[in-house]
Amino acid sequence: MAKAVERKCPRCGKTSAYRADQIACCKQPPKPPKPPKPELTESSTIDGDNWSISLPKTRIHTLEQLLEFCKVDLLVWEVERFICNKWEMGYKDKAGVPGVEPLYQIKAFLRRKKNIQRAVNEIEELRKKAEAFAPEYPKLPGVIQSGNNIAVEYALYDHHFGALIWGRETGHEDYDNNIAIRGWEGALGDLRARTSGFGAKRAVLVLGNDQQNADNRAGTTEHGTPQNMDSRYQKVFGISRDASIWAIDALLGEHGAVDVIMVPGNHDMLATWHLGDSLTAWYRRQPNVKVWNEPTLRKYYEYGANMLLFTHGNTSKLEKYGATMAAEKPEMWGRTKWREAHTGDKHQRRLIELPGATVRILPSLRPPCAWSSEQHYVGSIRAAEAYVWSKTEGLVGTAVHSILKKDQ
């Protein structure tokens, strides 16, 4: 008989004496081997409007680092949850010296900003419509030389399409989208008629400047100030866009060439850029319409001896604008003799004479809103203005369209 020897039993794992011809010391079946732990791998999965990101072993340990690593566009996505776990891993360097290195496990869960995506889809849809429309405008015949020396600037500032104003609350006039459209068309028609005698062959149309009362579907300004709105953002944007196209077409027929200057305001910072992008697509086949839609708050325009700065005027002190013009555009400053900065924001007229330049605050056609009435910002005449510029003589004429109160 075989001699018993101390061995480890493969079934129960105990060390005991059993014969060499025995498989085990007991009848208990052997323990199944433990399955290997699944190896964690990096993953990035987009499922509809949800995006999940997992980095199991990484030195990344902040949300900012993760967003940069994954190239996350925060205009499209927002972070719903962020998880960071840390552990230490031992190691030995080439010299055999032990050390400890921290590692991290990162998880992030993001969701799509549906409101932003809808706005992007609206712009893309308009772009496709404009490209499909894009009429072939006929080339205009040569213009009379005397008219080439003159350009008319049309300034319908702070129009606030979409604003809803109740006159019984403010003590002044009512205002809504229908009133705003009538005021826009009436003002441009009057200003065209009152400057037509100059025979100008170029128009400068300044758009933006709080042309739209709100900057998003929530009905707030860019900085989140709530507004009393006549309708939804998409509808108001369409009204503002159609009014702009109507004005450009009218001026194109009157003058033969139109420069459109997009000036963002504090109410419509993003909406102004989208409007400029839409107009660029609409007039892409019309060489006599140029849209200036650079994403800058200050737009410069040189016309012969004239240097014009267009900006909303809600930032910095207006007395500094002359120095800013000279610093930002020194060559233009040196070439020109008549220099002006045209601003809005204040809904009133004001002229500030500076060394070498003038700052004008231009009026608005919108009546006082509830906030303006509450703050005593009332009394300014509702108006829109036009300025006639000569390449050699500077400002040679002005025109005003005004809306007077019934009791005035």
C-alpha positions in Angstrom: 0.0 0.0 0.0 1.2 3.5 -0.9 2.6 5.5 2.0 0.6 8.6 3.1 2.4 12.0 2.5 1.5 15.5 3.6 0.2 17.4 0.6 -2.2 20.2 -0.3 -5.5 18.9 -1.4 -6.5 20.3 -4.9 -10.2 20.0 -3.9 -10.5 21.5 -0.5 -7.2 23.3 -0.3 -6.3 21.8 3.1 -2.9 20.4 3.8 -3.2 16.8 5.1 -1.8 13.3 4.8 -3.1 11.1 2.0 -1.7 8.4 -0.2 0.1 9.2 -3.4 -2.4 7.1 -5.3 -5.2 9.2 -4.0 -6.3 12.3 -6.1 -7.4 14.2 -3.0 -8.0 13.8 0.7 -11.7 14.4 0.4 -14.6 13.9 -2.0 -15.2 17.7 -2.3 -15.0 18.9 -5.9 -12.1 21.2 -6.7 -12.8 25.0 -6.5 -13.3 26.5 -9.9 -10.6 29.0 -10.9 -11.5 32.7 -10.3 -12.3 34.5 -13.6 -9.8 37.2 -14.5 -10.9 40.8 -13.8 -12.1 42.5 -17.0 -9.5 45.0 -18.2 -10.8 48.6 -18.2 -10.4 50.5 -21.4 -11.0 54.0 -22.5 -14.4 54.7 -24.0 -16.3 57.6 -25.5 -19.9 57.0 -26.5 -22.5 59.4 -28.0 -26.0 58.0 -27.8 -28.5 60.6 -29.2 -28.3 63.6 -26.9 -26.0 61.9 -24.3 -22.2 61.5 -24.3 -20.4 59.4 -21.8 -16.6 59.4 -21.5 -14.4 57.0 -19.4 -10.7 57.1 -18.9 -9.6 54.2 -16.5 -5.9 54.9 -16.0 -4.9 58.5 -16.7 -3.0 61.4 -15.2 -6.0 63.7 -16.2 -7.8 64.6 -13.0 -9.8 67.9 -13.6 -12.9 68.5 -15.7 -11.1 71.3 -17.6 -8.3 68.8 -18.6 -10.9 66.2 -19.7 -12.9 68.7 -21.8 -9.7 69.9 -23.6 -8.5 66.3 -24.1 -11.8 65.2 -25.7 -12.2 68.5 -27.7 -15.7 69.1 -26.2 -17.5 72.0 -27.8 -19.3 73.7 -24.8 -21.5 75.6 -27.2 -23.1 72.2 -28.1 -22.6 70.1 -24.9 -23.0 70.7 -21.2 -21.6 68.6 -18.3 -24.3 66.7 -16.3 -21.9 64.7 -14.0 -18.2 64.4 -13.4 -16.5 61.6 -11.4 -12.8 61.4 -10.5 -11.3 58.4 -8.5 -7.6 58.3 -7.4 -5.2 55.5 -6.4 -1.5 55.1 -6.0 0.6 52.6 -8.1 4.0 51.4 -6.9 6.9 51.1 -9.2 10.7 50.8 -9.4 12.8 52.9 -11.6 15.7 51.6 -13.7 18.0 51.8 -10.7 15.6 49.7 -8.7 14.5 52.6 -6.4 10.8 52.1 -5.4 8.3 55.0 -5.8 4.6 55.7 -5.9 2.7 57.4 -8.8 -0.9 58.7 -8.5 -3.3 57.5 -11.2 -6.9 58.6 -11.8 -10.1 57.1 -13.2 -12.2 59.8 -14.9 -15.9 59.6 -15.9 -18.0 62.3 -17.4 -21.6 62.4 -18.6 -22.6 65.2 -21.0 -25.9 66.2 -22.6 -26.5 68.1 -25.8 -27.7 71.7 -25.5 -30.9 71.4 -27.5 -31.7 75.1 -27.6 -28.4 75.9 -29.2 -28.7 73.0 -31.6 -32.1 74.3 -32.7 -30.7 77.7 -33.4 -27.8 76.2 -35.4 -30.3 74.1 -37.4 -32.3 77.3 -38.1 -29.3 79.1 -39.4 -28.3 76.0 -41.5 -31.8 75.8 -42.9 -31.8 79.5 -43.9 -28.4 79.1 -45.5 -29.7 76.2 -47.7 -32.7 78.3 -48.6 -30.6 81.3 -49.5 -28.2 79.2 -51.6 -31.2 77.7 -53.4 -32.7 81.2 -53.9 -29.6 83.4 -54.5 -31.0 85.3 -57.6 -28.7 86.5 -60.3 -28.8 90.2 -59.9 -28.3 92.1 -63.1 -25.1 94.2 -63.4 -25.8 97.8 -62.9 -24.9 100.3 -65.6 -22.2 102.9 -65.0 -23.1 105.6 -62.5 -22.8 109.4 -62.9 -19.4 110.6 -61.7 -20.8 113.4 -59.5 -22.7 110.8 -57.5 -19.7 108.7 -56.9 -18.4 111.3 -54.4 -21.4 110.8 -52.0 -22.5 108.1 -49.6 -25.5 108.1 -47.3 -25.4 106.4 -43.9 -28.8 105.1 -42.6 -28.9 104.7 -38.9 -32.0 103.0 -37.4 -30.5 102.3 -34.0 -31.9 100.4 -31.0 -35.1 99.3 -32.8 -35.8 96.3 -30.5 -37.8 94.0 -32.7 -39.8 91.7 -30.3 -40.2 94.2 -27.5 -43.7 94.4 -25.9 -44.5 97.7 -24.3 -47.9 98.6 -22.8 -48.4 102.4 -22.9 -50.8 102.4 -19.9 -47.9 100.9 -17.8 -45.2 103.4 -19.0 -47.2 106.5 -19.6 -46.0 106.6 -23.2 -46.7 104.8 -26.5 -47.5 101.1 -27.1 -44.9 99.0 -29.0 -45.0 95.5 -30.5 -43.8 93.7 -33.6 -46.4 95.2 -36.0 -45.7 98.7 -34.7 -41.9 98.1 -35.0 -42.3 97.0 -38.7 -44.3 100.0 -39.6 -41.9 102.3 -37.9 -38.9 100.7 -39.6 -40.4 100.9 -43.1 -41.7 104.5 -42.5 -38.4 105.8 -41.2 -36.3 104.3 -44.1 -38.7 105.6 -46.7 -38.6 109.1 -45.3 -34.8 109.1 -45.0 -34.4 107.9 -48.5 -36.7 110.7 -49.8 -35.0 113.4 -47.7 -31.5 112.5 -49.0 -32.3 111.6 -52.6 -31.4 115.0 -53.9 -27.7 114.3 -53.2 -27.7 111.5 -55.9 -25.5 109.3 -53.7 -24.3 106.1 -55.4 -23.5 104.2 -52.2 -25.5 103.5 -49.0 -24.1 102.5 -45.6 -26.7 100.6 -43.6 -25.9 100.0 -39.9 -27.8 97.0 -38.5 -27.7 95.4 -35.1 -27.3 97.8 -32.2 -30.1 96.1 -30.2 -32.1 95.6 -33.4 -33.5 92.5 -31.6 -34.8 92.8 -28.1 -33.6 89.4 -26.8 -30.7 87.1 -27.6 -32.2 83.7 -27.0 -35.3 81.6 -26.5 -35.4 82.4 -22.8 -36.3 86.0 -23.8 -33.2 87.5 -22.1 -30.3 89.7 -23.2 -26.8 88.1 -23.6 -26.2 88.8 -19.8 -29.5 87.2 -18.8 -31.7 90.2 -18.2 -35.4 89.2 -18.7 -37.3 91.1 -21.4 -41.0 91.6 -22.1 -41.3 89.9 -25.4 -44.1 90.0 -28.1 -43.2 86.6 -29.4 -40.7 83.7 -29.5 -37.1 84.2 -30.4 -37.3 82.4 -33.7 -40.3 84.4 -34.9 -38.6 87.7 -33.9 -35.4 86.7 -35.6 -37.4 86.1 -38.8 -39.1 89.5 -38.6 -35.7 91.2 -38.0 -34.1 89.3 -40.9 -36.9 90.1 -43.4 -36.9 93.8 -42.4 -33.2 93.9 -43.0 -33.5 92.2 -46.4 -36.3 94.7 -47.3 -34.1 97.6 -46.4 -31.1 96.4 -48.3 -33.2 95.7 -51.4 -34.7 99.2 -51.2 -31.3 100.9 -50.8 -29.8 98.8 -53.6 -32.5 100.1 -56.0 -32.0 103.6 -54.7 -28.2 103.8 -54.7 -26.8 100.8 -56.6 -24.4 99.7 -53.9 -24.9 98.9 -50.2 -22.3 98.4 -47.4 -24.0 96.6 -44.4 -22.3 97.2 -41.1 -23.2 94.7 -38.3 -22.9 96.2 -34.9 -23.6 93.9 -31.9 -25.6 95.4 -29.0 -25.9 94.4 -25.4 -29.4 93.0 -26.1 -28.5 91.0 -29.3 -24.9 90.2 -29.2 -25.3 86.7 -30.8 -28.4 87.4 -32.7 -26.6 90.2 -34.6 -23.9 87.8 -35.7 -26.5 85.3 -36.9 -28.3 88.0 -38.8 -25.1 89.1 -40.5 -24.3 85.5 -41.4 -27.8 85.1 -42.9 -27.5 88.2 -44.9 -24.1 87.1 -46.2 -25.6 83.9 -47.5 -28.6 85.8 -49.0 -26.5 88.2 -51.0 -23.7 85.9 -51.9 -24.3 86.4 -55.6 -24.8 90.2 -55.4 -21.4 91.9 -55.8 -22.8 95.3 -54.9 -23.8 94.3 -51.4 -21.1 93.8 -48.9 -21.8 92.6 -45.3 -19.3 93.5 -42.6 -19.9 90.8 -40.0 -16.5 90.4 -38.3 -17.0 89.3 -34.6 -15.6 92.6 -33.3 -17.5 95.1 -31.2 -16.0 98.0 -33.1 -16.3 98.3 -36.9 -14.2 100.9 -38.8 -15.3 102.4 -42.2 -13.1 104.6 -44.4 -14.8 106.7 -47.1 -12.5 109.3 -48.7 -11.5 111.9 -46.1 -13.9 110.3 -43.5 -13.1 107.8 -40.8 -16.2 106.3 -39.1 -16.3 104.0 -36.1 -19.5 102.1 -35.5 -20.1 100.5 -32.0 -23.0 100.2 -29.6 -21.5 102.4 -27.0 -22.4 100.5 -23.8 -18.8 99.8 -22.9 -16.0 102.2 -21.8 -16.4 105.9 -21.5 -17.4 107.7 -24.7 -14.7 110.4 -24.1 -12.0 107.7 -24.7 -13.3 106.7 -28.2 -11.1 109.3 -30.1 -8.0 107.9 -28.5 -9.1 104.3 -29.3 -9.7 105.2 -32.9 -6.2 106.7 -33.3 -4.6 103.7 -31.4 -6.4 100.9 -33.3 -6.3 102.4 -36.8 -3.3 104.9 -36.9 -2.9 104.7 -40.7 -6.6 105.4 -41.3 -6.5 108.2 -38.7 -3.6 109.7 -40.6 -5.3 109.5 -44.0 -8.6 111.1 -42.9 -9.7 114.6 -41.8 -13.3 114.0 -40.6 -13.5 111.4 -37.9 -16.7 110.3 -36.0 -17.8 107.5 -33.8 -21.5 106.6 -34.0 -23.0 104.9 -31.0 -26.5 104.0 -29.7 -27.6 102.3 -26.4 -28.8 105.5 -24.7 -31.9 106.1 -26.9 -31.1 109.9 -27.2 -29.2 112.4 -29.1 -25.8 113.7 -27.9 -22.7 115.2 -29.5 -19.3 115.0 -27.8 -16.5 116.9 -29.4 -13.0 115.4 -28.8 -9.5 116.4 -30.0 -9.5 115.2 -33.6 -12.8 113.3 -33.5 -16.5 113.5 -32.6 -18.7 111.0 -30.8 -22.4 110.9 -31.7 -25.1 109.1 -29.7 -27.9 108.4 -32.0 -31.6 108.1 -31.1 -34.1 105.2 -31.2 -37.6 104.8 -32.6 -38.7 102.6 -29.7 -40.7 104.3 -26.9 -39.7 104.0 -23.2 -40.2 100.5 -21.9 -41.4 99.7 -18.3 -37.8 99.7 -17.0 -36.8 102.9 -18.8 -40.0 104.7 -17.4 -39.3 103.4 -13.9 -35.7 104.7 -14.1 -36.9 108.2 -15.5 -35.2 107.6 -18.8 -37.9 109.4 -20.7 -38.3 112.6 -22.7 -36.1 111.8 -25.7 -37.7 112.2 -29.1 -38.2 109.0 -31.0 -36.2 109.3 -34.2 -33.9 107.7 -36.9 -31.2 109.6 -38.7 -29.3 109.6 -42.0 -25.9 111.2 -42.7 -24.6 112.3 -46.1 -20.8 111.9 -46.5 -18.7 113.5 -49.2 -15.3 111.9 -50.0 -13.6 115.3 -50.1 -15.8 117.6 -47.8 -16.8 115.3 -44.9 -20.3 115.5 -43.6 -22.4 117.6 -46.0 -26.0 116.8 -44.9 -28.3 115.1 -42.4 -31.9 113.9 -42.4 -34.2 113.0 -39.5 -37.4 111.0 -39.3 -39.1 111.5 -36.0 -42.2 110.2 -34.2 -43.8 112.9 -31.9 -46.1 112.1 -29.1 -49.8 112.9 -29.8 -49.9 115.6 -27.2 -46.8 117.4 -28.5 
